[in-house]
Amino acid sequence: MDDDEKGKRFLELIDEQNNIQWSTIAKISALINSNWNSTDIQNELEALVEKHSKITKELNSLDKNNSIL
């Protein structure tokens, strides 16, 4: 992957990560409003955290060779 492709992928991942972060905040708010009693919301939140972690790992892997990122 050349630097232009890495840069484009980096921006895509940052955008996706930002959307996941907003969704996570919404799920935490809903969970709080349910008095922490919603298994469905807990599962959705767990899935969002997993997605966020995968994106973070991919972001970190884009810069293995100390490129422009």
N, C-alpha and C positions, 0 to 999 in steps of 0.2 A: 504494500500500500504506500503510495507516494504521499508527500506532505500535504498536497491539496486534498486528497481523499481523506487523510487523517484529520485535517482541519474541518472538513465538511462533516465527517462522522462525529467529531468532538462536539460541534455545535448541535447536531441532532440529539446526541446523548444528553447534553446539558439541558436542552429543551424538554426532553422526556423526563429527566430527573426532576426538573422544576415542577412539571405537572404532577409527578408522583408525590412530591413534597406537599403540594397544595391538597391533593387527595388525602394524604396521610393526616394532615391537620383537620380536614373535614371529618374523617373517620374518628379521630380522637375526640373531637367535639361531640359527635353523635354518641360515642361510647360514654363519655362523661354524662351527657343528658339522659342516657339510659341507666344511670347509676352503676355503670360497669357491668351490666347484666345481659349484654347481647353477645352471644357466642358468634352469631353471623358477622357482626362488626369486628369482633376480635380476630376472626379468621381472615376477613378482608384486609384488616390492618397488618396481619402477619404476612399476607401475600404482597402487600405494598412494600413492606420492609425488605422482603426477599428480592423484589424487582429492583429496588433502590441499590441494594448491595451488589447485584449483578452488573448494573450500569456503572457503579463506582469501580468495580474490578475491570470492566472493559475500558473505562476512561483511563485508568492507570496503565493498562496494557498498551494503550496507543502510544505512550511515550517511553517504551522500553529502550529505545536507542537514543534517548536524549535529543529528540528532534525539536521542531519549533514549538511544540506544545509545552 
